[in-house]
Structure formats: structure tokens, C-alpha cells
Amino acid sequence: MASLKELKGRINSVKSTQKITKAKQMVAAAKLRKAQTAAEAARPYAARLATVMGSLAAKITVSENSPKLLAGTGKDQVHLLVVANSDKGLCGAFNSNIVKAAMVKARALEAEGKTVLFYLVGRKGRAVVRRLYPKAVLAMFDTTDVREPGFAEAQKIANELVALYDEGKFDVAHLFYSRFQSALAQVPTEQQIIPVPAPKVAASSSDGAVVEYEPEEEAILAELLPRYLRTQLFGALLENQASEQGASMTAMDNATRNAGELIQKLTIQYNRSRQAAITTELIEIIAGAEAL
């Protein structure tokens, strides 16, 4: 049985940990609202841009002369998995769920005889991917010096991916991130980003109106496709940011409550041990007095 000094030290240690987790929970709760607002505000823009692209893509015939981001390389042998993680921990299974979804996709592609490469964003997912696929990491994007990844980082990532695509390093790219639903629910999401899949436009979206574009549709698509790619990456970073704060708030809340329960159990154990020690001392004093 632990001594009274050891029990008291454990209680103080758990109380210190509880203060840290409580502070982390409050910080995450404060950041969550801002991150959630930003993620939700970006969704209508991405949806509208997809609608415009769908309208343009429906008016052209995809051929070898079409923009490469839309037409593709004509092959689908080499697949690049873009795994977007955070740089911080203490957020439950947020990072591991994204990496797990990427691993499931990688094994499925390998079963089809495809070659799998990785482009890693953020620090937390690197160790697992390097351990399982040590020679398959094509490139990494460092965000350790960035407080909150935003459009500038999305643009840099998009430029690097397009450069690798133009060099023929891969044929298809898939993006993995966590889509924010609530503080309790974050959904690991997969999305093909290169070549850009032609979005489908609902029949009712045009309302029978005839739309003419100037310049030609292919010229507009050549300009919109890189912007669409940057928008999708930017939205994924915003979704990740909100998901990370929600997962962190939930994890720290659970940790704070668990620390409270542990403190209660240790306090009961401490009081019982202390009472037993006092009782033993009284018995020894009474026995000694009777012996005299």
C-alpha cells in the first residue's frame, strides 16, 4: 500500500494536471467559435465555385487539349495521398482518424496494383506514415511556424502540388482531412482534387437560361481550375482547424472529469490510510499504557 506521503504527492500531481486540462479546454472553447464560423463561411463560396465550374465543364468536350488539371494525364497508376494533420496534440483521435482513413485508401489502391505516394501537411501524422511507408513520402509541408494555417498556406500547397503534377510525379491526388460537424463529431473525409473532377450541375440550377461566356469556356476553366484547387485546400484547412479545436475541447473536458474522479478516489484512499495510521497509533499508546 502506498504511504500517506506518496498518496498526497499523487493527489497534488493530478490536481496540477487537472488545472492544465481545464485551461486547455477553455482555450479550445474560445477558439472553436471563431474556427467554426470561418469553416462554415467558406462552404457557400466553394459550393458556388463548383456550380460555375460544372456549368462550364458541361459546355466543353474534355480532350487532350483541355487544361491538364481537368483532363488528367491519361493514366491513374500513381496516386498521391495528401494527408492534412495538425501540429499539436491533446485533441483526442483527431489526427489518428485522418491517418487511418488515408491508410485504408492506400491499402485499397495497393490491392488494385497502384503505386501510392504521400504528401504530408502538418507534423502529427508523419511518424505513422513514415513507419508504414518509409519510402513513399514524396514531400512534406511544414506548418510549425504558422499559428493558424490559412489561404496563404493553401496557395503554397496548391502550387507545390501543381508543380509535382506537371513534373509527372503522380497521376491522381486525393485529399484527406476532417470535416467539422460539431464539437463532438468530426468526420474524416476523402476528396479527389487532381485531376479536378467535373462537378455535376443540377438541372434546375440554370432555370432554362442560356448563358454565354466570354472568353471561351476552356480559357475560363484554365483560370478557374487552379483557383478551385486552392479553394478546396483552403476549405480543408479551415475544416481541420475547427475539427481540431472541437476535438481538443471534448478531449480536455473528458480529461478534466477523469482527473476529478481520480482525485476523489485518491482522497478516499488517503483518508482511509490516514485513519488506519491514527487507529494503529492509538492502539499502540493504549497497549503501552496498559503494560505499565
C-alpha positions as CSV (number, residue, x, y, z in Angstrom):
1,M,0.0,0.0,0.0
2,A,1.2,3.5,-0.8
3,S,2.3,5.7,2.0
4,L,0.5,8.8,3.1
5,K,3.3,11.0,1.6
6,E,3.1,9.2,-1.8
7,L,-0.7,9.4,-1.9
8,K,-0.6,13.2,-1.1
9,G,2.0,13.6,-3.8
10,R,-0.2,11.8,-6.4
11,I,-3.2,13.9,-5.4
12,N,-1.2,17.1,-5.9
13,S,0.1,15.9,-9.2
14,V,-3.4,15.0,-10.5
15,K,-4.7,18.4,-9.3
16,S,-1.9,20.2,-11.3
17,T,-2.8,18.1,-14.4
18,Q,-6.5,19.0,-13.9
19,K,-5.7,22.7,-13.9
20,I,-3.8,22.3,-17.2
21,T,-6.6,20.3,-18.9
22,K,-9.2,22.7,-17.7
23,A,-7.2,25.7,-19.1
24,K,-6.7,23.9,-22.4
25,Q,-10.4,23.2,-22.6
26,M,-11.3,26.8,-22.1
27,V,-8.7,27.9,-24.7
28,A,-10.1,25.4,-27.2
29,A,-13.7,26.5,-26.5
30,A,-12.7,30.1,-27.1
31,K,-11.0,29.3,-30.4
32,L,-13.7,26.9,-31.6
33,R,-16.4,29.5,-32.3
34,K,-14.0,31.6,-34.5
35,A,-12.8,28.5,-36.3
36,Q,-16.3,27.1,-36.8
37,T,-17.5,30.5,-38.2
38,A,-14.6,30.6,-40.7
39,A,-15.2,27.0,-41.8
40,E,-18.9,27.5,-42.3
41,A,-18.4,30.8,-44.1
42,A,-16.1,29.2,-46.7
43,R,-18.6,26.4,-47.6
44,P,-21.0,28.5,-49.7
45,Y,-18.1,30.0,-51.8
46,A,-16.7,26.6,-52.5
47,A,-20.2,25.3,-53.5
48,R,-20.9,28.2,-55.8
49,L,-17.5,27.9,-57.5
50,A,-18.2,24.2,-58.0
51,T,-21.5,25.1,-59.6
52,V,-19.9,27.6,-62.0
53,M,-17.2,25.0,-63.0
54,G,-19.9,22.4,-63.5
55,S,-21.7,24.8,-65.9
56,L,-18.5,25.5,-67.8
57,A,-17.4,21.8,-67.9
58,A,-20.8,20.8,-69.3
59,K,-20.3,23.0,-72.4
60,I,-16.9,21.6,-73.5
61,T,-15.6,18.2,-74.5
62,V,-12.7,17.1,-72.4
63,S,-9.8,16.2,-74.7
64,E,-6.0,16.2,-74.7
65,N,-6.2,19.9,-75.4
66,S,-8.2,20.7,-72.3
67,P,-6.5,22.0,-69.2
68,K,-4.3,19.3,-67.6
69,L,-6.0,19.8,-64.2
70,L,-9.3,18.7,-65.8
71,A,-8.2,16.3,-68.5
72,G,-5.6,14.4,-66.3
73,T,-2.6,12.6,-67.6
74,G,-4.5,9.8,-69.2
75,K,-3.3,7.4,-66.5
76,D,-4.2,6.5,-63.0
77,Q,-1.2,4.4,-61.9
78,V,0.4,6.7,-59.3
79,H,-1.8,8.1,-56.6
80,L,-0.7,10.8,-54.2
81,L,-2.5,11.0,-50.9
82,V,-2.4,14.5,-49.4
83,V,-2.8,13.9,-45.6
84,A,-3.7,17.1,-43.7
85,N,-2.9,16.9,-40.0
86,S,-2.3,19.5,-37.2
87,D,1.0,20.2,-35.4
88,K,-0.4,20.0,-31.9
89,G,-1.6,17.1,-29.8
90,L,-4.1,16.8,-26.9
91,C,-7.0,16.6,-29.3
92,G,-8.2,13.0,-28.9
93,A,-8.3,10.9,-32.0
94,F,-8.5,13.8,-34.5
95,N,-5.1,13.2,-36.2
96,S,-5.2,9.4,-35.9
97,N,-8.6,9.2,-37.6
98,I,-7.4,11.2,-40.6
99,V,-4.2,9.0,-40.9
100,K,-6.3,5.8,-40.5
101,A,-8.6,6.9,-43.4
102,A,-5.5,7.5,-45.6
103,M,-4.1,4.1,-44.7
104,V,-7.3,2.4,-45.6
105,K,-7.3,4.1,-49.0
106,A,-3.6,3.3,-49.5
107,R,-4.1,-0.4,-48.9
108,A,-7.1,-0.4,-51.2
109,L,-5.1,1.2,-54.0
110,E,-2.2,-1.2,-53.5
111,A,-4.6,-4.1,-53.7
112,E,-5.5,-2.8,-57.2
113,G,-1.8,-2.7,-58.2
114,K,-1.5,1.1,-57.9
115,T,1.6,3.0,-56.7
116,V,0.9,5.1,-53.6
117,L,2.8,8.2,-52.6
118,F,2.2,10.7,-49.7
119,Y,2.2,14.5,-49.3
120,L,2.1,15.3,-45.6
121,V,0.7,18.5,-44.2
122,G,1.3,19.1,-40.5
123,R,3.6,17.3,-38.1
124,K,1.4,14.8,-36.2
125,G,0.7,12.3,-38.9
126,R,4.3,11.9,-40.1
127,A,5.5,9.2,-37.7
128,V,2.8,6.7,-38.6
129,V,3.1,7.2,-42.3
130,R,6.9,7.1,-42.2
131,R,6.8,3.8,-40.3
132,L,4.3,2.1,-42.6
133,Y,5.5,3.7,-45.9
134,P,9.1,4.8,-45.3
135,K,9.9,5.2,-49.0
136,A,6.6,6.6,-50.2
137,V,6.7,10.1,-48.7
138,L,7.1,12.4,-51.7
139,A,7.0,15.7,-49.9
140,M,6.0,17.4,-46.7
141,F,4.6,20.9,-45.9
142,D,5.8,22.4,-42.6
143,T,3.3,24.4,-40.7
144,T,5.1,24.6,-37.3
145,D,5.7,28.3,-37.6
146,V,2.1,29.1,-38.7
147,R,-0.3,30.0,-35.9
148,E,-3.4,29.2,-37.9
149,P,-3.0,27.8,-41.5
150,G,-5.0,30.0,-43.9
151,F,-5.2,30.9,-47.6
152,A,-1.5,31.7,-48.0
153,E,-0.6,28.2,-46.9
154,A,-3.3,26.7,-49.1
155,Q,-1.9,28.6,-52.1
156,K,1.6,27.3,-51.3
157,I,0.4,23.7,-51.0
158,A,-1.6,24.1,-54.3
159,N,1.4,25.5,-56.1
160,E,3.6,22.6,-54.9
161,L,1.1,20.0,-55.9
162,V,0.6,21.5,-59.4
163,A,4.4,21.6,-59.8
164,L,4.7,18.0,-58.9
165,Y,1.8,17.1,-61.2
166,D,3.4,19.0,-64.1
167,E,6.6,17.1,-63.4
168,G,4.7,13.8,-63.8
169,K,5.3,12.7,-60.2
170,F,1.7,11.4,-59.9
171,D,-1.5,10.9,-61.9
172,V,-4.2,11.3,-59.2
173,A,-4.2,13.2,-55.9
174,H,-6.6,12.6,-53.0
175,L,-7.0,14.9,-50.1
176,F,-7.7,13.7,-46.6
177,Y,-8.9,16.0,-43.8
178,S,-11.5,16.1,-41.1
179,R,-14.9,17.8,-41.8
180,F,-16.4,19.6,-38.9
181,Q,-19.9,18.8,-37.8
182,S,-19.9,19.7,-34.1
183,A,-17.7,19.7,-31.1
184,L,-18.5,16.0,-30.6
185,A,-18.4,14.9,-34.3
186,Q,-15.6,15.3,-36.8
187,V,-15.7,13.2,-39.9
188,P,-12.6,12.0,-41.7
189,T,-13.2,13.0,-45.4
190,E,-11.6,11.9,-48.7
191,Q,-11.8,14.1,-51.8
192,Q,-10.1,13.8,-55.2
193,I,-8.5,17.1,-56.0
194,I,-6.3,16.3,-59.0
195,P,-7.4,16.0,-61.7
196,V,-10.3,18.1,-60.7
197,P,-13.5,16.0,-61.1
198,A,-16.0,17.8,-63.2
199,P,-18.8,18.9,-60.7
200,K,-22.3,17.9,-61.6
201,V,-24.8,20.7,-62.0
202,A,-28.4,20.2,-61.0
203,A,-30.9,20.7,-63.9
204,S,-32.8,23.3,-62.0
205,S,-29.7,25.5,-61.4
206,S,-29.9,27.2,-64.8
207,D,-33.6,27.5,-64.9
208,G,-33.5,27.1,-68.7
209,A,-31.5,30.3,-69.1
210,V,-28.9,30.5,-71.9
211,V,-25.5,31.6,-70.6
212,E,-22.8,32.8,-72.9
213,Y,-19.2,33.1,-71.7
214,E,-16.6,35.5,-72.8
215,P,-13.8,34.4,-73.4
216,E,-14.3,30.7,-74.3
217,E,-15.2,28.2,-71.7
218,E,-11.8,26.4,-71.8
219,A,-10.0,29.7,-71.3
220,I,-12.1,30.5,-68.2
221,L,-11.6,26.9,-66.9
222,A,-7.9,27.2,-67.3
223,E,-8.1,30.2,-64.9
224,L,-10.7,28.8,-62.5
225,L,-9.1,25.3,-62.0
226,P,-6.1,26.4,-60.0
227,R,-8.4,28.7,-58.0
228,Y,-10.7,25.9,-57.4
229,L,-7.8,23.7,-56.2
230,R,-6.7,26.5,-53.8
231,T,-10.3,26.9,-52.5
232,Q,-10.6,23.2,-51.8
233,L,-7.3,23.1,-49.9
234,F,-8.2,26.3,-48.0
235,G,-11.6,24.9,-47.0
236,A,-9.9,21.7,-45.8
237,L,-7.5,23.6,-43.6
238,L,-10.4,25.6,-42.1
239,E,-12.4,22.4,-41.5
240,N,-9.3,20.9,-39.9
241,Q,-8.9,23.9,-37.7
242,A,-12.5,23.8,-36.4
243,S,-12.3,20.0,-36.0
244,E,-9.1,20.2,-34.1
245,Q,-10.5,22.8,-31.6
246,G,-13.7,20.8,-31.2
247,A,-11.8,17.5,-30.6
248,S,-9.4,19.3,-28.2
249,M,-12.3,20.8,-26.2
250,T,-14.0,17.4,-25.9
251,A,-10.8,15.6,-25.0
252,M,-9.8,18.1,-22.4
253,D,-13.3,18.1,-20.9
254,N,-13.1,14.3,-20.5
255,A,-9.6,14.5,-19.1
256,T,-10.7,17.1,-16.6
257,R,-13.6,15.0,-15.4
258,N,-11.4,11.9,-15.2
259,A,-8.9,13.8,-13.2
260,G,-11.7,14.9,-10.8
261,E,-12.8,11.2,-10.4
262,L,-9.2,10.1,-9.7
263,I,-8.7,12.9,-7.2
264,Q,-11.8,11.7,-5.4
265,K,-10.7,8.1,-5.3
266,L,-7.2,9.0,-4.1
267,T,-8.6,11.3,-1.4
268,I,-10.8,8.5,-0.1
269,Q,-7.8,6.2,-0.1
270,Y,-5.7,8.8,1.6
271,N,-8.3,9.4,4.3
272,R,-8.7,5.7,4.9
273,S,-4.9,5.2,5.2
274,R,-4.6,8.2,7.5
275,Q,-7.4,6.9,9.7
276,A,-5.8,3.4,9.8
277,A,-2.5,5.0,10.8
278,I,-4.2,7.0,13.6
279,T,-6.0,4.0,14.8
280,T,-2.8,2.0,14.9
281,E,-1.0,4.7,16.9
282,L,-3.9,4.9,19.4
283,I,-3.8,1.1,19.9
284,E,-0.1,1.2,20.4
285,I,-0.4,4.0,23.0
286,I,-3.2,2.2,24.9
287,A,-1.3,-1.1,24.8
288,G,1.8,0.7,26.2
289,A,-0.2,2.4,29.0
290,E,-1.8,-1.0,30.0
291,A,1.6,-2.6,30.1
292,L,2.8,0.0,32.6
